[in-house]
Amino acid sequence: MLMDEFLRDIHTMVFKKWVLYQTSPDYEIYPDPDDPDVIVIRTDYSYSEISFNPLNIIELSVTNTATNNVEFYLHFQMNTLKHALELFEEMIDSIKKLVNKPVTKVLLSCTGGLTTGFFAQRLNEVSALLTLDYVFVAVPYRDLFTVGQNYDIILLAPQISFEYAKVQKILKGKQVFRIPNLVFAKYDAGAVFRMIQNHPKEKVEKRVPLAPLSLEDIEGGHVQILVIAVIRTGERVYIDYRVYDKDNTILYDNEIIKYKIAVADIYDILDTVLVRFPQVEMVGISMPGIINEGKVSLLQHGFDDFDLIANLTERYHQKFVVENDVNCIAVGYYASQKEYASLCFILQPKAGYASGVGSIFKGQLIKGHHHIAGEVQYSPLSRHDDTIELSKTPEGCLKLMGETCASVISILDPELILVSCELLVSEDEIKKETSHYMPDKYLPEMKLLENLREYNLLGQMILCIEEN
């Protein structure tokens, strides 16, 4: 053990010196003059730090100085130089995206994308001629919502201007404009630039995170529990984690932000948390995919029937509980209220990913014999030839959600259906769509659910207590 710690010290020192020797025309790297344990990496539009903490724990962070958003954050305990260098390269990849002056990205959309394609070409020509920091791209309406989050301004052609209110609600934080008929007919680039430059930028209200849920009615687990929740949104992966004490008080809470996930990320969290909280006896992990007896199937991220529990048990001494994220959210919401004895949570993630359903009946989580209860991807109703295309638009998502809700009601008849879908903004429209498949008198209450983080962490913690 002493030799292991000695080697950690050596590897950390070598890594620190190696980082300071790196040079690049893309960024400036130097030791922080106010803190010898911090290395700064700076570009014109980003500020990044590598912090060396006690116990050989290293933190990497990248902040976009144009938006003040954290683009990348993780920490790890030094184990091998190879792993440290891999994480450093991930950090540098994030920094390189922020080297050049951020241009204002403008997305044009019409029914098919053809006419706006010609207009986007004209706008790019004028932008280049006048050396303006704008780039214009055109997409058909069916792709607007899947790519719109990556743009600053949305321009709607006259033929889809009636969707203005819906686009504003779904693409929160984006400036949305309707192109006037005459401007669009003439491809009047000057009028478009005047419209987007002279319009005052609206203040975006940041969503207030849900406070930690009350645990007053939940008996403590009698051991310290580490809970890890993997959540994918857009192009990033967020890994939230929290340490609960024996009496359910929160000892530690943090989050990692990356562009991809690997099992090594779980190792890094365990290594850094366990060295700070060696009394943790149980670890719960919530993540997407099919979870059956500790094996994870999540092909989009490289987990193909991967025996996660066996892998972790071989490396660590704690007891592990791994569960599907949708099931955890259903358990967490159920525990946070006293009104409903049965409920279902339906998650429709971004296009290309299958929906999932977490179901509670009279206080019991329904998993099924093979733990595939709620895997909507295997339902015949969800196997449209154009399912992926349908999931790209609010109208298509609404159709899929109506079918899923009707299926859930016909089998489980819950008191409440909770829905999380970025493209749906009204419980009433979901209920109306579901009514196409069954009488109104059988429809349960429906609610849109945001702030999934707290329900996810709480649900996994409860499942750990039950396993203890």
C-alpha positions in Angstrom: 0.0 0.0 0.0 2.8 2.4 0.9 4.5 1.6 -2.4 1.2 2.2 -4.2 0.9 5.7 -2.6 4.5 6.4 -3.4 3.9 5.5 -7.0 0.8 7.7 -7.1 2.9 10.6 -5.9 5.5 10.0 -8.5 3.0 9.6 -11.3 1.2 12.8 -10.3 4.4 14.8 -10.2 5.4 13.5 -13.6 2.0 14.3 -15.0 2.1 17.8 -13.7 5.5 18.5 -15.2 4.5 16.9 -18.5 1.4 19.1 -18.7 3.5 22.3 -18.2 5.8 21.2 -21.1 2.9 21.1 -23.5 2.8 23.8 -26.2 0.3 24.7 -28.8 -0.7 27.6 -31.0 -4.3 27.0 -30.0 -3.9 27.8 -26.3 -1.6 29.2 -23.6 -0.6 27.0 -20.7 1.0 28.2 -17.5 1.1 27.7 -13.7 -1.4 29.8 -11.7 0.7 32.6 -10.1 -1.6 32.5 -7.0 -1.7 28.8 -6.5 1.1 26.4 -7.2 -1.3 23.4 -7.3 -3.2 24.8 -10.3 -2.3 24.9 -14.0 -4.2 27.3 -16.3 -5.0 26.7 -19.9 -6.4 29.8 -21.7 -7.8 30.7 -25.1 -9.5 33.9 -26.1 -12.9 32.2 -25.4 -12.2 29.7 -22.7 -10.6 29.4 -19.2 -9.5 25.9 -18.0 -7.8 24.6 -14.9 -6.0 21.5 -13.9 -6.0 21.4 -10.1 -3.8 19.0 -8.0 -5.5 18.2 -4.7 -4.5 16.1 -1.7 -4.6 12.3 -2.1 -3.5 12.7 -5.7 -6.9 13.7 -6.8 -6.8 15.8 -10.0 -9.6 18.0 -11.3 -10.0 19.1 -15.0 -12.5 21.9 -15.9 -13.2 23.9 -19.0 -15.4 27.0 -19.0 -16.7 28.8 -22.0 -15.9 32.5 -21.2 -18.4 33.7 -23.9 -21.3 32.0 -22.2 -19.8 31.3 -18.7 -21.0 27.7 -19.1 -18.9 24.8 -17.9 -18.3 22.7 -20.9 -16.2 19.9 -19.4 -15.6 18.8 -15.8 -14.3 15.7 -14.1 -11.9 14.6 -11.4 -9.9 11.4 -10.9 -7.4 9.9 -8.5 -4.1 9.2 -10.2 -3.7 5.5 -11.0 -1.8 5.3 -14.3 -0.1 7.9 -16.4 -1.8 6.4 -19.5 -5.3 7.1 -18.1 -4.3 10.6 -16.9 -3.1 11.4 -20.4 -6.3 10.1 -22.0 -8.4 12.4 -19.8 -6.1 15.3 -20.6 -6.7 14.7 -24.3 -10.4 14.7 -23.7 -10.0 18.1 -22.0 -7.9 19.5 -24.8 -10.5 18.3 -27.4 -13.1 20.4 -25.5 -10.8 23.4 -25.3 -10.1 23.2 -29.1 -13.8 23.8 -29.7 -13.4 27.2 -28.0 -10.2 28.4 -29.7 -11.8 30.6 -32.4 -14.2 33.5 -31.9 -17.6 32.0 -31.5 -19.7 32.8 -34.5 -23.4 33.4 -34.2 -25.0 30.2 -35.6 -28.3 30.8 -37.4 -30.6 28.0 -38.4 -33.2 28.5 -41.2 -36.1 26.2 -41.6 -39.0 25.6 -44.0 -41.2 22.7 -44.9 -38.6 20.8 -47.0 -35.4 22.9 -46.5 -34.9 23.6 -50.2 -35.9 27.3 -50.5 -34.2 28.1 -47.2 -31.1 26.3 -48.5 -30.8 28.9 -51.3 -31.5 31.7 -48.8 -28.8 30.4 -46.4 -26.3 30.3 -49.2 -27.1 33.9 -50.0 -26.8 35.0 -46.4 -23.4 33.3 -46.0 -22.1 35.1 -49.1 -23.2 38.5 -47.7 -21.8 37.6 -44.2 -18.4 36.7 -45.7 -18.4 39.8 -47.9 -19.1 42.1 -44.9 -16.8 40.0 -42.6 -19.6 39.4 -40.1 -19.5 36.6 -37.5 -22.5 34.7 -38.7 -23.0 31.3 -40.2 -26.3 30.2 -41.7 -27.6 26.6 -42.2 -30.9 25.4 -43.5 -32.9 22.3 -42.5 -36.4 20.9 -43.2 -38.9 21.3 -40.4 -38.6 17.6 -39.5 -34.9 18.2 -38.4 -35.5 21.6 -36.7 -35.9 20.3 -33.2 -33.1 17.7 -33.3 -30.4 20.2 -34.4 -32.0 23.5 -33.1 -30.4 23.3 -29.7 -27.0 23.7 -31.3 -27.8 27.1 -32.8 -28.2 30.6 -31.4 -30.9 32.0 -33.7 -33.8 30.2 -35.4 -35.4 31.7 -38.6 -38.8 30.3 -39.7 -39.8 30.6 -43.3 -43.4 32.0 -43.9 -44.8 28.5 -44.7 -44.1 27.3 -41.1 -44.4 30.6 -39.3 -47.5 29.3 -37.6 -45.2 27.0 -35.5 -43.5 30.1 -33.9 -45.0 29.7 -30.4 -44.3 26.0 -30.3 -40.7 26.5 -31.4 -40.2 29.1 -28.8 -41.4 26.8 -26.0 -39.4 23.8 -27.1 -36.1 25.5 -28.0 -35.8 27.5 -24.8 -33.1 30.1 -24.7 -33.0 30.5 -28.5 -34.0 33.7 -30.4 -36.7 32.8 -32.8 -37.8 35.0 -35.7 -40.4 34.7 -38.4 -39.1 35.8 -41.8 -41.6 38.3 -43.4 -43.2 37.1 -46.7 -41.6 39.9 -48.7 -38.1 39.5 -47.3 -38.3 35.7 -48.0 -39.6 36.2 -51.5 -36.8 38.6 -52.4 -34.1 36.7 -50.5 -33.4 40.1 -48.9 -30.2 39.4 -46.9 -29.9 43.0 -45.6 -33.4 42.9 -44.1 -32.5 39.6 -42.2 -29.3 41.1 -40.8 -31.1 44.2 -39.6 -33.8 42.0 -38.0 -31.5 39.9 -36.0 -29.0 42.7 -35.1 -31.5 45.3 -34.1 -33.7 43.0 -32.0 -32.8 43.1 -28.3 -31.6 39.8 -27.0 -34.1 38.4 -24.6 -32.9 37.5 -21.1 -33.0 33.8 -20.7 -34.3 32.6 -17.4 -32.1 29.7 -16.1 -34.0 26.7 -14.8 -33.7 26.5 -11.1 -32.5 23.0 -10.1 -34.8 21.0 -7.9 -33.7 21.1 -4.3 -32.8 17.7 -2.7 -36.0 15.9 -2.0 -37.2 15.3 1.6 -36.2 12.0 3.1 -38.2 12.4 6.3 -40.4 9.4 5.7 -37.6 7.1 4.4 -35.7 5.0 7.0 -31.9 5.4 6.8 -29.9 2.7 5.1 -27.7 2.2 8.3 -24.7 2.4 6.0 -23.1 5.2 4.0 -24.3 5.0 0.4 -22.8 6.4 -2.8 -25.3 7.0 -5.6 -24.3 7.6 -9.2 -26.8 8.7 -11.9 -25.8 8.7 -15.6 -27.9 11.1 -17.6 -27.5 11.7 -21.4 -28.9 15.0 -22.8 -28.1 16.2 -26.2 -24.4 15.8 -27.1 -23.2 15.6 -23.4 -23.3 13.0 -20.7 -23.9 14.2 -17.1 -22.8 11.9 -14.3 -24.3 13.1 -11.0 -23.3 11.5 -7.7 -24.0 11.9 -4.1 -22.9 10.3 -0.8 -25.7 9.7 1.8 -24.8 9.1 5.5 -26.4 6.4 7.6 -29.2 8.8 8.6 -29.8 9.9 4.9 -28.1 13.3 5.3 -26.1 14.4 2.3 -22.3 14.4 2.8 -21.2 15.1 -0.7 -22.7 16.1 -4.0 -21.1 16.6 -7.4 -21.4 16.3 -11.2 -19.2 15.3 -14.1 -19.7 16.7 -17.6 -18.3 14.8 -20.6 -19.0 14.1 -24.2 -18.9 10.3 -23.9 -19.1 7.7 -21.2 -17.0 4.7 -20.5 -16.7 2.3 -17.5 -13.5 4.1 -16.6 -15.6 7.1 -15.6 -17.3 5.0 -13.0 -13.9 3.8 -11.7 -12.8 7.5 -11.4 -15.8 8.5 -9.4 -15.4 5.4 -7.1 -11.6 6.0 -6.7 -12.0 9.7 -5.7 -15.1 9.3 -3.5 -14.0 6.2 -1.7 -10.6 7.8 -0.7 -12.6 10.7 0.9 -15.4 8.5 2.3 -13.8 5.2 3.1 -16.8 4.2 5.2 -19.1 3.9 2.1 -20.4 0.3 2.1 -22.9 0.4 -0.7 -22.9 1.9 -4.2 -26.0 2.4 -6.4 -25.6 3.1 -10.1 -28.5 4.4 -12.3 -28.0 4.4 -16.0 -29.8 4.0 -19.3 -30.2 0.6 -21.0 -31.4 -2.8 -20.1 -30.2 -3.9 -16.7 -30.5 -7.5 -15.8 -28.7 -9.1 -12.8 -26.0 -6.5 -13.0 -25.5 -6.8 -16.8 -25.9 -3.6 -18.9 -26.9 -3.5 -22.5 -26.5 0.1 -23.9 -25.1 -0.3 -27.4 -24.9 3.4 -28.2 -22.2 3.8 -25.5 -20.4 0.5 -26.0 -22.0 -1.6 -23.3 -23.1 -4.9 -24.8 -24.4 -7.2 -22.1 -21.5 -5.9 -20.0 -21.4 -7.5 -16.5 -20.9 -4.2 -14.6 -21.5 -5.6 -11.1 -19.0 -8.5 -11.6 -16.5 -6.0 -13.0 -16.9 -3.6 -10.1 -17.0 -6.3 -7.4 -13.7 -7.6 -8.6 -12.1 -4.1 -8.2 -13.8 -2.9 -5.0 -15.1 -4.3 -1.7 -18.5 -2.4 -1.6 -21.9 -3.9 -2.5 -23.2 -2.7 -5.8 -26.8 -2.2 -7.0 -27.3 -1.2 -10.7 -30.7 -0.2 -12.0 -32.3 1.3 -15.1 -32.6 5.1 -14.9 -36.3 5.2 -15.8 -37.1 2.7 -13.0 -35.1 4.8 -10.5 -36.9 8.0 -11.5 -40.3 6.2 -11.0 -39.2 5.0 -7.6 -37.9 8.5 -6.6 -41.1 10.3 -7.7 -43.3 7.7 -5.9 -41.4 8.2 -2.7 -41.6 12.0 -3.0 -45.4 12.1 -2.8 -48.3 10.4 -0.9 -51.2 10.9 -3.4 -50.7 8.1 -5.8 -50.4 4.3 -5.2 -49.7 3.5 -8.8 -47.9 5.5 -11.4 -45.8 5.2 -14.6 -43.0 7.4 -15.8 -42.4 7.5 -19.6 -39.1 8.9 -20.9 -38.9 9.7 -24.6 -35.2 10.7 -25.1 -33.8 12.4 -28.2 -34.4 11.0 -31.6 -32.8 7.6 -32.2 -33.2 6.3 -28.7 -36.1 4.1 -27.6 -38.6 5.2 -25.0 -38.6 3.6 -21.6 -41.3 3.2 -19.0 -40.8 2.8 -15.2 -43.9 1.5 -13.4 -45.0 1.4 -9.8 -48.0 -0.6 -8.8 -49.2 -0.4 -5.1 -45.7 0.6 -4.1 -43.9 -2.1 -6.0 -41.5 -1.5 -8.9 -42.4 -3.7 -11.9 -39.3 -5.1 -13.6 -40.5 -8.3 -15.2 -38.9 -11.7 -15.5 -36.0 -10.6 -17.7 -36.1 -7.0 -16.4 -37.4 -5.7 -19.7 -40.7 -4.4 -18.4 -41.1 -1.0 -19.9 -38.8 -1.5 -22.8 -41.1 0.1 -25.4 -38.7 -0.7 -28.2 -40.0 -4.3 -28.2 -43.7 -3.2 -28.4 -45.3 -3.8 -31.8 -47.0 -0.5 -31.6 -43.6 1.3 -31.5 -42.3 -0.4 -34.6 -43.3 2.0 -37.2 -41.0 2.0 -40.2 -40.5 5.7 -39.6 -40.2 5.7 -35.8 -36.9 7.6 -35.8 -38.4 10.2 -38.2 -41.4 10.5 -36.0 -39.3 11.1 -32.9 -37.7 14.2 -34.5 -40.7 16.4 -34.5 -43.3 17.4 -31.8 -46.1 16.0 -34.0 -44.3 12.7 -34.4 -43.4 12.5 -30.7 -47.0 13.2 -29.8 -48.2 10.3 -31.9 -45.6 7.9 -30.4 -46.4 9.2 -26.9 -50.2 8.7 -27.4 -49.6 5.1 -28.4 -47.2 4.4 -25.5 -49.6 6.0 -23.0 -52.5 3.9 -24.4 -50.5 0.7 -24.1 -49.5 1.5 -20.5 -53.1 2.3 -19.5 -54.5 -0.8 -21.1 -52.1 -3.1 -19.2 -51.5 -1.3 -15.9 -54.2 1.3 -15.6 -52.1 3.7 -13.4 -53.5 6.6 -11.4 -50.8 8.9 -12.9 -48.6 9.0 -15.9 -45.5 11.2 -15.8 -43.9 12.2 -19.1 -40.4 13.5 -19.9 -39.9 14.6 -23.6 -38.1 17.6 -24.8 -40.5 18.1 -27.7 -43.7 18.0 -25.8 -44.9 21.0 -23.8 -48.5 20.3 -22.7 -50.1 17.5 -20.7 -53.4 18.3 -22.4 -52.1 17.5 -25.8 -50.8 14.2 -24.6 -54.1 13.3 -23.0 -56.0 14.4 -26.2 -53.8 12.2 -28.4 -54.2 9.2 -26.0 -58.0 9.7 -26.2 -57.8 8.6 -29.8 -57.1 5.1 -28.6 -59.4 4.7 -25.5 -62.4 6.4 -23.8 -61.7 9.5 -21.8 -63.1 7.9 -18.6 -60.1 5.6 -18.5 -57.5 8.3 -18.9 -55.4 8.9 -15.8 -53.9 12.2 -14.7 -50.9 13.2 -16.7 -47.9 15.4 -15.8 -44.8 16.6 -17.6 -41.8 15.9 -15.4 -38.6 18.0 -15.4 -35.5 18.1 -13.2 -35.0 14.4 -13.4 -31.8 14.5 -11.4 -33.2 14.5 -7.9 -35.8 11.8 -8.6 -33.1 9.7 -10.2 -30.7 10.0 -7.2 -33.4 9.5 -4.6 -34.8 6.4 -6.4 -31.5 4.7 -6.7 -30.8 5.5 -3.0 -34.1 3.9 -2.0 -33.3 0.8 -4.1 -29.9 0.5 -2.3 -31.7 0.7 1.1 -34.0 -2.1 0.1 -31.1 -4.3 -1.0 -29.1 -3.6 2.3 
